C-alpha cells in the first residue's frame, strides 16, 4: 500500500504490555487480562484505520500521533512503577522450549501466524487487492477493490498482532513497565524494508519480512554478546535501513539504464556480434 506507514505498532504492544500488568495487578486473571489486551489492540488498530481509510488522513501523520498517544497512555497508567507479579506457569510457557529441543514454544504461534498471513497475502483476492492498492490506489478502486475496507482491516489485524506481541513481551520478561520496548520502532521498520517490502508500495512477501526479522535479531544479539552498546547497535541498524531504501533506487536506475541500451529487448543471434555485417554486404560470398 502507498499509505502503508504504521509506526505505532511498538506503542500498541507497549500499551498492551502495561494493560496486562495493570489488569492483573488489579485482581483480574491473566487469561482474561490478555483477552482484554487483545481487544484493546484491535480497538487501537481500528482507530488508526478509521482515521486513515475513511477520513482520508495521511497515515504517516496519524501513526506518528498515535505512537505518542499510546505511549503516553502506557506511561500514564503505570508511571515509573512496574508490575512483576505474574503466575509462573504463564511466564514459564513464554520462555519454555518444545520438548527436549532448544526451539522456543513461541515459534508455534509465530509459524501459525506466518502461514496464515502468507496464505492471506499471496493466495487470496484480498491479498491481491493489497498489492493493487500499493501499485495504484485509483486503478485498484476501478478494478473492484474496496480500498477503504481493505485499509481498515489491515490496521485492525496489525493492532491485534501488536497486542499479541505485547502480551508475549510481558510474560517473556515477567515485567510490565511504561518504558518497555522503547526504540524498537527502528528495528521494526528496518526488518520490513530489509525483507524486500518496497517503501513505495506494491511489492513484498511475508517470508522476506521473516528473513528480515531474523537478520535484525541475529545482528542485534551478536553485537550485544560482543559488548556493543545499544546506541551503536541503533546506528548500525539505521545504516542498514538507509542502505535498504537506497538499494531499491539503485536497482531501478540499473534496470532503466539496461532498458535504454536495449529498448526492444532484442538479442543478436548466437555466434555473431551486434556490429557484424550480414553476408553479401561489403564482402563476396562464395
Beta strands, then each sheet from edge to edge (+ up, - down):
strand 1: 82-83
strand 2: 176-177
sheet 1: 1+ 2-
end
